[in-house]
Amino acid sequence: MSLHPSPHALDERREAGERLRDLPADRAVPLPGQTGQTGSAGSAGSAGPAKAAARPRLRILDGLRIVAAVLVLVHHYTRREMWGGDAFGWLTTVGRYAWIGVELFFMISGFVICMSAWGRPLGSYLRSRVIRLAPAYWFCVLLTMGVLLAVGKPFGGSGPGLSQILTNLTMVQTPLGSTALDPSYWTLWSEVRFYLIFAVVAWTGLTYRKVLNFCWIWTIASLLAPGSGLPILDVLANPTYSPLFISGICFYLIRREGPRAGEPWALLVFSWLLMQRRLNDIVQWNTVKGDRLSWEVCLLVVTLCYVVMAAVALGWLDRVDWRWLPIAGAMSYPLYLLHQQIGITLLAKWHKDVEPWTLMLSAVAVMVLASWLIQRFVERPMAVRLKRFLESRPPRGRTEVREAA
């Protein structure tokens, strides 16, 4: 008898080990010789989830979030067509390519959503997305409306209409055919689509193999969608930006499984190749008349974003652990939601009366302060209340009490 297991037996053991490793912490099975409670937090006498279930916060991701938001802000605030020329020298040149902060956002989103959904039931995953996105978004929509009305853009005409404002509160104004109150909201539809299709695999519980299969299926769907003649497939697959979300997921799998996990690296390289092809279209969309962008420079910057995310996945940037980074990361979302419509409206109102650098830096300072105030005094308390509301259950009726008895 051979002492070495057959290749088939090795595959079975590997799959069994993967299923065990991917169990949520409250369902973990202790190995021989291990002790400790593994009951769920809600069970009587339980000490709560195992300490291993706690996910250490990657503060470097918070830092990358605020970097991405500031890049997009610089792109919008330094555009030549608004100032009538090159008003900021080298910063204007940087700003021409700073829209790539959105591409970095999408990769971070793929990483973070996969990480946060792991070990969570579907309902908890979906509620977490609503709690994370809705409070700041609703407030920023209303604040943007108030600023537009204050500067003389009333309902109707050239200002926002009442139906437009109400539709924007749903966050799905794009599929409903309504104009976004702030042009930056276009990214939210890409994010929402990602959350919804990822919910399909999160529904049955995430494992390494399931997530990889999901990424391969999404990649194939993205390749087939443009020529399929099926609008629904094109909408769900989001072929322009899907390689970035998939890349973020691959980076998380590498972080979780270790650098020797070969398949995520292979899919990552393929996603990068697809991304560079889609980048041709994205560059054209961001090119202003008479201000040609270099595709090669754009590819270099996006590739640098890939390199930074690879460093995060490999743990090379774990030392970037400053305590203020989570606050900055939390500010990035309201900063992104606020900066474009309000900022450009105010810059256009005063750009002829105030020196460009003074006006632009003042606008940045105001937006950063407003973002901190919203995060601290609006988003956080509203998120707590919304979480309590969504997780509340109706009181048990008499019939249910009798049945339970």
JODA-V723037 format. One line per field, one symbol per residue. phi: phi as a letter, one per 30 degrees, with the letter a starting at -180 (. if undefined). A space follows every 10 residues. Layout:
# JODA-V723037
phi->???
This chain:
# JODA-V723037
phi->.ddcddeddd dddddddddd dddeddbdcd dejdbkdbdd ddddiddjed ddddcddddd dddddddddd ddddeddcdd ddcikdcbid ddddddcddd edddedddde ddddddddic dedddddddd ddcdeddedd ddddeddddd cjcdeiidcd dddddddddd ibddddicdd dbeddedddd ddddeddddd ddecjdbedd dddedddddd ddddeecdic eddddddhdd ceeddddddd ddddddcjdd dddedddddd ddddddddde dddddccdei bdcddddddd dddddddddd ddddidcddd bddddedddd dddddddddd ddddeddddc ddcbeedddd dddddddddd ddddddccdd dddddddddd cdbddddddd ddddd
